[in-house]
Amino acid sequence: MEPYKLFDAEYKFVSLIWEHEPVNSTELVKLCHGKLGWKKSTTYTVLRKLCDRGILQNENAVVSALIKREAAQRHESEALLDKAFDGSLPKFLTAFLGSRQISAEEAEQLKRIIEEATK
């Protein structure tokens, strides 16, 4: 399995950790119960699997992420682009925007991002 590949439930779990890290494992169980409806055993099973994959660490009952949110988002974005749009950013943008209008500010932001990427 690819190191940054997170399934939907795993991504939600890791997102809780990103938002609260470092988080005590007892507190994490409470968060998962409240936000995800998970039992303690489910939380610890997913935690162990993600620690084994090098995504999280659990040291002295304190859980933190070994990968940054941006790295996981980049991986997910690239996987979506490859899978659904044959790796074509223009195809993605065309499909994403469709008939949607964007503001002048959003257009300027996109222009700056593209200019930076072409340097």
C-alpha positions as a LaTeX table, in Angstrom:
\begin{tabular}{lrrr}
\hline
Residue & $x$ (\AA) & $y$ (\AA) & $z$ (\AA) \\
\hline
Met1 & 0.00 & 0.00 & 0.00 \\
Glu2 & 1.20 & 3.51 & $-0.76$ \\
Pro3 & 2.45 & 5.25 & 2.39 \\
Tyr4 & 0.14 & 8.29 & 2.23 \\
Lys5 & $-2.93$ & 6.48 & 0.90 \\
Leu6 & $-5.70$ & 6.99 & 3.44 \\
Phe7 & $-9.15$ & 5.51 & 3.11 \\
Asp8 & $-12.06$ & 7.83 & 3.94 \\
Ala9 & $-12.45$ & 6.70 & 7.56 \\
Glu10 & $-8.68$ & 6.81 & 8.09 \\
Tyr11 & $-8.52$ & 10.33 & 6.67 \\
Lys12 & $-11.26$ & 11.50 & 9.06 \\
Phe13 & $-9.37$ & 9.86 & 11.93 \\
Val14 & $-6.04$ & 11.43 & 11.01 \\
Ser15 & $-7.80$ & 14.78 & 10.51 \\
Leu16 & $-8.91$ & 14.64 & 14.15 \\
Ile17 & $-5.31$ & 14.06 & 15.14 \\
Trp18 & $-4.03$ & 16.91 & 12.95 \\
Glu19 & $-6.56$ & 19.21 & 14.61 \\
His20 & $-5.69$ & 18.17 & 18.18 \\
Glu21 & $-2.11$ & 16.91 & 18.13 \\
Pro22 & $-0.39$ & 16.00 & 20.23 \\
Val23 & $-3.40$ & 14.22 & 21.71 \\
Asn24 & $-3.58$ & 11.81 & 24.62 \\
Ser25 & $-4.88$ & 8.43 & 23.47 \\
Thr26 & $-7.68$ & 8.50 & 26.07 \\
Glu27 & $-8.81$ & 11.88 & 24.73 \\
Leu28 & $-8.53$ & 10.50 & 21.19 \\
Val29 & $-10.93$ & 7.69 & 22.09 \\
Lys30 & $-13.43$ & 10.32 & 23.35 \\
Leu31 & $-12.99$ & 12.41 & 20.19 \\
Cys32 & $-13.52$ & 9.40 & 17.94 \\
His33 & $-16.60$ & 8.35 & 19.85 \\
Gly34 & $-18.09$ & 11.83 & 19.61 \\
Lys35 & $-17.08$ & 12.72 & 16.05 \\
Leu36 & $-16.96$ & 9.34 & 14.31 \\
Gly37 & $-19.20$ & 7.16 & 16.48 \\
Trp38 & $-16.34$ & 4.71 & 17.03 \\
Lys39 & $-15.88$ & 2.34 & 19.95 \\
Lys40 & $-12.61$ & 2.30 & 21.88 \\
Ser41 & $-11.55$ & $-0.94$ & 20.17 \\
Thr42 & $-12.08$ & 0.56 & 16.70 \\
Thr43 & $-10.03$ & 3.63 & 17.60 \\
Tyr44 & $-7.13$ & 1.55 & 18.88 \\
Thr45 & $-7.26$ & $-0.84$ & 15.91 \\
Val46 & $-7.07$ & 2.00 & 13.38 \\
Leu47 & $-4.41$ & 3.77 & 15.45 \\
Arg48 & $-2.25$ & 0.63 & 15.52 \\
Lys49 & $-2.60$ & 0.11 & 11.76 \\
Leu50 & $-1.67$ & 3.70 & 10.96 \\
Cys51 & 1.29 & 3.55 & 13.35 \\
Asp52 & 2.45 & 0.36 & 11.62 \\
Arg53 & 2.26 & 2.17 & 8.26 \\
Gly54 & 4.35 & 5.09 & 9.56 \\
Ile55 & 1.54 & 7.65 & 9.35 \\
Leu56 & 1.05 & 8.13 & 13.10 \\
Gln57 & 3.08 & 7.58 & 16.22 \\
Asn58 & 1.89 & 6.67 & 19.71 \\
Glu59 & 4.59 & 7.43 & 22.26 \\
Asn60 & 3.70 & 7.10 & 25.95 \\
Ala61 & $-0.02$ & 7.31 & 25.10 \\
Val62 & 0.46 & 10.57 & 23.18 \\
Val63 & $-0.56$ & 10.37 & 19.53 \\
Ser64 & 0.82 & 12.60 & 16.78 \\
Ala65 & 1.09 & 12.49 & 13.01 \\
Leu66 & 4.33 & 11.62 & 11.25 \\
Ile67 & 3.04 & 13.05 & 7.97 \\
Lys68 & 1.70 & 16.53 & 7.43 \\
Arg69 & $-1.81$ & 17.23 & 6.23 \\
Glu70 & $-0.37$ & 18.91 & 3.12 \\
Ala71 & 1.55 & 15.77 & 2.11 \\
Ala72 & $-1.58$ & 13.61 & 2.42 \\
Gln73 & $-3.65$ & 16.18 & 0.49 \\
Arg74 & $-1.04$ & 16.34 & $-2.25$ \\
His75 & $-1.02$ & 12.55 & $-2.56$ \\
Glu76 & $-4.84$ & 12.38 & $-2.66$ \\
Ser77 & $-5.00$ & 15.18 & $-5.24$ \\
Glu78 & $-2.44$ & 13.54 & $-7.50$ \\
Ala79 & $-4.22$ & 10.17 & $-7.22$ \\
Leu80 & $-7.56$ & 11.76 & $-8.15$ \\
Leu81 & $-6.01$ & 13.64 & $-11.06$ \\
Asp82 & $-4.38$ & 10.46 & $-12.38$ \\
Lys83 & $-7.41$ & 8.23 & $-11.88$ \\
Ala84 & $-10.24$ & 10.45 & $-13.06$ \\
Phe85 & $-8.56$ & 12.88 & $-15.46$ \\
Asp86 & $-5.63$ & 10.96 & $-16.97$ \\
Gly87 & $-3.27$ & 13.27 & $-15.07$ \\
Ser88 & $-4.57$ & 16.35 & $-16.92$ \\
Leu89 & $-4.95$ & 19.46 & $-14.79$ \\
Pro90 & $-6.85$ & 21.33 & $-17.56$ \\
Lys91 & $-9.38$ & 18.46 & $-17.79$ \\
Phe92 & $-9.79$ & 18.54 & $-14.02$ \\
Leu93 & $-10.33$ & 22.31 & $-13.91$ \\
Thr94 & $-12.82$ & 22.17 & $-16.78$ \\
Ala95 & $-14.82$ & 19.45 & $-15.01$ \\
Phe96 & $-14.51$ & 21.11 & $-11.61$ \\
Leu97 & $-15.54$ & 24.57 & $-12.71$ \\
Gly98 & $-18.20$ & 23.47 & $-15.20$ \\
Ser99 & $-20.64$ & 26.36 & $-15.42$ \\
Arg100 & $-19.60$ & 27.67 & $-12.00$ \\
Gln101 & $-18.47$ & 31.26 & $-11.80$ \\
Ile102 & $-15.42$ & 32.24 & $-9.77$ \\
Ser103 & $-14.64$ & 35.63 & $-8.32$ \\
Ala104 & $-11.97$ & 37.93 & $-9.72$ \\
Glu105 & $-9.99$ & 37.33 & $-6.51$ \\
Glu106 & $-10.14$ & 33.53 & $-6.99$ \\
Ala107 & $-9.04$ & 33.94 & $-10.62$ \\
Glu108 & $-6.08$ & 36.05 & $-9.49$ \\
Gln109 & $-5.13$ & 33.44 & $-6.89$ \\
Leu110 & $-5.22$ & 30.72 & $-9.54$ \\
Lys111 & $-3.10$ & 32.84 & $-11.89$ \\
Arg112 & $-0.49$ & 33.34 & $-9.13$ \\
Ile113 & $-0.43$ & 29.62 & $-8.36$ \\
Ile114 & 0.10 & 28.78 & $-12.05$ \\
Glu115 & 2.80 & 31.43 & $-12.43$ \\
Glu116 & 4.66 & 30.05 & $-9.40$ \\
Ala117 & 4.40 & 26.49 & $-10.73$ \\
Thr118 & 5.90 & 27.49 & $-14.10$ \\
Lys119 & 9.00 & 29.20 & $-12.71$ \\
\hline
\end{tabular}
